């Protein structure tokens, strides 16, 4: 397998280079190679952007030099999930979700260490669900467990309590990467493994998660818990879309991953006011930012395939996101860190390019 040899060369290069600006170049080069290798399975040119940003996602702490390595290994896990062998899919899932999570306790504070061990327990259950599903592949029981493996990692209700618990106690420096790359990897698992449970299961879990996440965010005061419950709500949007259009699921998770990466980094190090506002508005789903397009498409696809009543329910939950993000943008710390402005620029550029993708999907509904 060619990937094994390239991965070995990458590790050798990282050992020789050590931790310097050239190590970032090696990380970016390897991520680019994995994107090229994955092109036949799924177009990843834009979808791999959070993994590139993950290289600088940890601004400080004892593990800050390992962020690029963790991003590269996580994307390697995504590559393995798209292979045919079941054992490679299972190993890829574990590698994709745990590699970036290893950076979680970078601040070495008590809350982050406690949150890290709690997350390891959740990931162990998620992996167990995946193995059970693989063993029962083809049966409704097995397919449901495959979906639940990704849903647990995403933090979907009713399996969401770990999200506010872990996010609420940990340092934002580690959350910047935990709230983005493992979530995106779980969304890739849905596309790579393709669980086929009864259609009502993802719809019900997604609808419940939207409501619980929004209500939790509206009633929380701590900014980390607001963002935690926002993750629950956005994961609900994504899982609800899975039965309707898996591509929209991935776009929804990608949009949330970008926003959370920038906002948690801003919480840790401060950021210019304009970038905090752009990221918050992107999370709300207002044009012209990238977050608007997948949410709009979700509402339209829901109306076309399920009817206007479910579409109005989804739209109401999209609107409920606005109050707590408008409140959050005024409370974000101001500073000079460069990562949140970089992420803000990415969501602006993707938002301007997204109409082409949006028009393609709309034409397929006509």
N, C-alpha and C positions, 0 to 999 in steps of 0.2 A: 504494500500500500504506500503510494508515493507520499502521502501526508506524514507518515511515520518518519521518513527520512528528512523531510523538510522541518518537521518539529524538532528532530534531533539537532539539525544544523542551527536552528533558531536558539535552542538552549545553549549550545556551544558558544554561539556568538554572544549571547547575554552574559555568559560566564567570563568571556574574554574582555568584553567591553566594560563590565561592571555597571555602576550607576552613574551615568553622565548623560549629557544631551544626546550622545550617539545611541544610548540605549532606547531613547524615545523613537529614534529613527528605525531601529531594529524592530521595535514593537509595531510601529505603523506599517513597516514593510511586510511583516508576517501577517498582520490583519488584512492587508491588501491581497496577499496571496490566498488566504482562506476565502475571501470574497470572490476572487476569480475562480477558485475551485468549486465554490457553491453555486456559481452562476447557472449551471445546468439544472440544479434542483429548484432554486428560487432566485429571482433577481434581487441581489443584495446590495447594489451600488449605494442606494440611499438608506436602506434599512440597517446597514452596518454603521451608520454615523454615530449612534450612541457608543459603540465599542471604540471608535476613534476618540471620542470625547472622554471615554473612560480612562484613557491614558493619563489625563491630567485631573481626573475626578476627585482625587484625594489630595487636597492642598497642603496638608501638614500631617504630622504624626509619624510614628515609627515605621509605618508601612507605606509611606508616600512614594517611595521609589519602586514599589512593586505593583503600582496601579496598571501600568502598561502590560506587564506580564500576566496579571489577572484577567485583563480584558482579552488578551490574545488567547489564553487558555479557555476562557468562556466561549469565545467564538469558535474555537476548535471543537468544543463540545457540541455546539450547534451543527457544525459540519458532520460530526459523527451521528447525530440524530437523524440526518437525512440519508444515512446508509441503509442497506436492505436488512442486514443481520440484526436480529432483536437485541443481542448482547451489546452491539455497538450503539444502538439507540438508547439502551438503558445506561450504559457507561457515559455516553455523551450528555444525557440529561443531568446526571450527577455532576459531571465536570463543569457543565455550563452554569449550573445554579450555585455551586459551592466555591468555584474559583474566585469570583469577585467578593463573595461573602467573607472570605478569609481576611479581607481588608477592613471588615466592620469594626474591630476593636482597635483601630489605628491610634485613637486618642488615649488608650489605656486607662480610661476612667472606669469606675466601678459599674456605672450604668451600662456602658458599652460592652463590658465583659459579660455582664448578666444577660444583656440582650443577645449577644453572640451565641451563648450557650442555649438560650431559648430558641433562637433561629435554627441551630443545629438539630434540635429535637424536631422542629417542624419539617425541616428538610429530610430528616430520616423517615418521618411518616409519609411525606410526599413521594420519596423514592420507593418506599414499601408499597404504596398504592400503585405506582407504576409497574413494579415487578408482579404484583398480583394481577393487574390488568393484562400484562404481557402473557402470563401463564394461562389466562382465560380468554385470550383474544378471539373475537368472533361471537362471543356470547354477550347478551345485554349486560350481564354482571361485569364481565371483563371490560367492556367498552365504557361502562359507567366509571369504573375505577381509573381507567386511563384519563378520562376527563377530570376526575376529582384530583388526580395527581397534579395536573397543571392548575386547577382551580385553587387548591390549597396553597400552592406557591404564589399565586397571584393575590391571595388574601380575599377570596370571594366569600360572602355570607352563605351559610352560617359558620364557615370556618375562618372567620376574620379576626377573632379576638386577639390573636398573636400580633397583628399589625399595630394597633394602637399601644399594646403592651411593650413591644420591642422598640417601635419608633419613639414612644413617649419617654423612654429612659436613656436612649443612646445619644452619643454626641453626633451632631449633624455631619461632621467630616466623614464618618463611616456611612451614614445614611445616604449620602450623595450617590454612592455607588450601589449600596444594597437596594435602594428604591428604584433603580433603573435597570442595570444589566440582568440580574436574576429574573426580574419580571419580564423583560424582553425575551430572555431565553425560554421561559415558560410558554410565552406566546408562540415562539418558533416550534416548541414541542407539539403544540396543537396542529401546526401545519405539517410537521415532519411525521408524526405518529398517526395523525388523522383518526382520533377516536370517533366512533359512530354510536353514541348512546341514543336513547329515545330523545327526539327533538325537544320534548317538553322540559327535559332536565336542565340544559344550559339556559333555556329561556326563563325558567322559574328561578334558578340560582342567580342569574343576572339581574332579573327584575327586583328580587329581594335585596341584592347587594347594592344596587343603585340607591334605593330608599334608605337603607340603614347607614350607608356611607355618608350620604348627604345630611341626614339628621344628626349623625355623630359629629360631623364637621361644623354644622351650624351651632351646636351646643358646647363645643370645646373652646377653651381659652388659650391653652398652650399651642404655639405655632406648630410644633412637631406633631402633636395629636391632630391638629386641623389637617395637616398634610397626610397623616396616616389614614384618617377617615376618607379623605379625598381619594387616596389610593384604592380604598375599598369600593368607592362609588365608580371610579373609572375602570376598575377591574370588572365591575358589574356591567358597564357598557360593553366592554370587550367580550365577555362571556355570552351576553345576550346576543351579540352579533354573530357568534360562532355558527349557529345553525342556519343563519341567513347568508353570511358571506365571510369565510375565514380570512380573506384578505383584509376586510375592514377591521376584523379583530386585531390583526397584527398592526395596522395603522393606528388604531386607538391606543394600543399598548405602547407603541413607539412614541406617539405624541406625549403620553403621560410620562414615559421614561425620560424624555428630553426635559420636560418641564420640572420634574422632581430632581433630576440631576442638578440643574441650574439653581433651583430654589433652596435645596439643602446646602449646596455649596455657599450660597449667599448667606444662609443662616450661620454657617460656620465661620466665614471670613468677611462678610459684608460685601456689598456690590453697589455700583452706581444706581441711583433711583430709577433711571430710565429702563435699565435691564430688568430690575425687579418688577416694574409695571408691565413690561412686554411679556415676561414669563407668566405673570399672573393672568393677564388677558388671554394669552395662549391657552392656559389651563381652563379658563372659562369657556373657551370655544368661540371667540368673536373673530370675525374677519379683520384684516387679511392674514392672520397668523395661521400656522399649520394646524393647530388644534381645532379650528373651525370645520375643516373639510371632512374628516372622518365622522364627526358627530352629525353634521348635516346629512351625510350619506346614510348613516345609521337610521336617522329619522325617516328618510325617504324610502329606504329599503323595507323598514318595518311597516310603513304605510302600504307599500305595494304588495307585500307578501302576507302580512298579518291583519291589516285593516287599520282604520284611523284611530280606534280606541287604544290599542297598544302603542301606536305612534305618538299619541298625545301623552301617554304615560311616560314614554322615553323623553319627549320634549320637555315635559314638566320637570323631570329630574335633571336634564341639561340646564334648565333655567335656575334650578336650586343651587347649582354650583356657584353662580355669580355672587351672592351676598358674602359668603365667607372668603372668597378670593379678593373681592374689593376691600374687605376689612384687612385681610392679610397683607396686601401690597403696601398699605400705609404703616405697617408695623415691622416691615423687614429692615434689618440693620443696613446702614449705608457704609460703604467702604470702596476700596479700589481694586479688589481682586478681578482678575481678567477672565476667569472661566464663565461666570454668569453672562457677561456681555457676549462672549463667544457663542454660548448656547442660544442666547436671545437672537443673535444674528442668524444662526442656523434656522430657527423656527420662522423667522421673517422670510428668509430665502425659500425655504420649503413651502411656506404659505403662498408665495408668489408663483412657484412652479406647480403647486398642487392642482390648479384648475384643469390642467391637461389630464391628470389622473382622474379627477372628478368627472370631467366630461366623458371620459371613456366608460366609467361605470354607469353613469346616467344613461348613456346610449344603449347599454346592454339591458336596461330595464324597459326600454320602449318597444 
